[in-house]
């Protein structure tokens, strides 16, 4: 099995659709981290993993993991 590298973050702000997330500045911050370690994004595609249930959680407390793959620069 091949090991793949990636980076992820958990924004502590409401889900998309609320008008506050995800922001271009948030994605830029995610892109800076691997560049500082001599990596780059291997694709413009990102994944979102929803941690909260919008039926049971207030909009201000909804959480999502953002994840994308990286490769050596």
KOLDONU-297356 format. One record per residue (C-alpha): residue number from 1; residue in one letter; x, y, z. Coordinates in steps of 0.25 Angstrom, whole numbers, plus 5000, padded with zeros to 4 digits. Layout:
// residues N
@pos: NUM, code: A, X: X, Y: Y, Z: Z
...
// end
This chain:
// residues 73
@pos: 1, code: X, X: 5000, Y: 5000, Z: 5000
@pos: 2, code: X, X: 5005, Y: 5014, Z: 4996
@pos: 3, code: X, X: 5006, Y: 5025, Z: 5007
@pos: 4, code: X, X: 5000, Y: 5038, Z: 5003
@pos: 5, code: X, X: 5003, Y: 5051, Z: 5009
@pos: 6, code: X, X: 4993, Y: 5062, Z: 5013
@pos: 7, code: X, X: 4990, Y: 5074, Z: 5022
@pos: 8, code: X, X: 4978, Y: 5077, Z: 5029
@pos: 9, code: X, X: 4972, Y: 5088, Z: 5038
@pos: 10, code: X, X: 4959, Y: 5089, Z: 5046
@pos: 11, code: X, X: 4953, Y: 5103, Z: 5045
@pos: 12, code: X, X: 4946, Y: 5108, Z: 5057
@pos: 13, code: X, X: 4935, Y: 5116, Z: 5050
@pos: 14, code: X, X: 4921, Y: 5112, Z: 5044
@pos: 15, code: X, X: 4920, Y: 5103, Z: 5032
@pos: 16, code: X, X: 4920, Y: 5109, Z: 5018
@pos: 17, code: X, X: 4907, Y: 5115, Z: 5014
@pos: 18, code: X, X: 4907, Y: 5124, Z: 5026
@pos: 19, code: X, X: 4915, Y: 5135, Z: 5018
@pos: 20, code: X, X: 4927, Y: 5134, Z: 5027
@pos: 21, code: X, X: 4934, Y: 5121, Z: 5023
@pos: 22, code: X, X: 4942, Y: 5116, Z: 5016
@pos: 23, code: X, X: 4950, Y: 5129, Z: 5013
@pos: 24, code: X, X: 4961, Y: 5131, Z: 5003
@pos: 25, code: X, X: 4970, Y: 5135, Z: 5015
@pos: 26, code: X, X: 4967, Y: 5122, Z: 5022
@pos: 27, code: X, X: 4971, Y: 5114, Z: 5009
@pos: 28, code: X, X: 4983, Y: 5123, Z: 5008
@pos: 29, code: X, X: 4988, Y: 5120, Z: 5022
@pos: 30, code: X, X: 4986, Y: 5105, Z: 5019
@pos: 31, code: X, X: 4994, Y: 5106, Z: 5006
@pos: 32, code: X, X: 5006, Y: 5114, Z: 5014
@pos: 33, code: X, X: 5008, Y: 5102, Z: 5023
@pos: 34, code: X, X: 5013, Y: 5092, Z: 5014
@pos: 35, code: X, X: 5021, Y: 5102, Z: 5005
@pos: 36, code: X, X: 5029, Y: 5106, Z: 5018
@pos: 37, code: X, X: 5032, Y: 5091, Z: 5019
@pos: 38, code: X, X: 5037, Y: 5090, Z: 5004
@pos: 39, code: X, X: 5023, Y: 5083, Z: 4999
@pos: 40, code: X, X: 5012, Y: 5088, Z: 4990
@pos: 41, code: X, X: 4998, Y: 5084, Z: 4988
@pos: 42, code: X, X: 4997, Y: 5072, Z: 4978
@pos: 43, code: X, X: 4983, Y: 5077, Z: 4973
@pos: 44, code: X, X: 4974, Y: 5088, Z: 4975
@pos: 45, code: X, X: 4963, Y: 5079, Z: 4980
@pos: 46, code: X, X: 4961, Y: 5079, Z: 4995
@pos: 47, code: X, X: 4952, Y: 5070, Z: 5004
@pos: 48, code: X, X: 4942, Y: 5074, Z: 5015
@pos: 49, code: X, X: 4939, Y: 5065, Z: 5026
@pos: 50, code: X, X: 4927, Y: 5070, Z: 5035
@pos: 51, code: X, X: 4929, Y: 5067, Z: 5049
@pos: 52, code: X, X: 4915, Y: 5073, Z: 5054
@pos: 53, code: X, X: 4901, Y: 5070, Z: 5051
@pos: 54, code: X, X: 4894, Y: 5083, Z: 5047
@pos: 55, code: X, X: 4881, Y: 5077, Z: 5052
@pos: 56, code: X, X: 4886, Y: 5077, Z: 5067
@pos: 57, code: X, X: 4897, Y: 5088, Z: 5067
@pos: 58, code: X, X: 4896, Y: 5103, Z: 5067
@pos: 59, code: X, X: 4901, Y: 5109, Z: 5054
@pos: 60, code: X, X: 4912, Y: 5116, Z: 5062
@pos: 61, code: X, X: 4918, Y: 5103, Z: 5067
@pos: 62, code: X, X: 4918, Y: 5095, Z: 5054
@pos: 63, code: X, X: 4932, Y: 5089, Z: 5051
@pos: 64, code: X, X: 4938, Y: 5083, Z: 5038
@pos: 65, code: X, X: 4952, Y: 5077, Z: 5035
@pos: 66, code: X, X: 4958, Y: 5083, Z: 5022
@pos: 67, code: X, X: 4968, Y: 5073, Z: 5016
@pos: 68, code: X, X: 4977, Y: 5073, Z: 5003
@pos: 69, code: X, X: 4988, Y: 5065, Z: 4998
@pos: 70, code: X, X: 5002, Y: 5070, Z: 4997
@pos: 71, code: X, X: 5015, Y: 5066, Z: 4990
@pos: 72, code: X, X: 5030, Y: 5070, Z: 4990
@pos: 73, code: X, X: 5032, Y: 5083, Z: 4983
// end
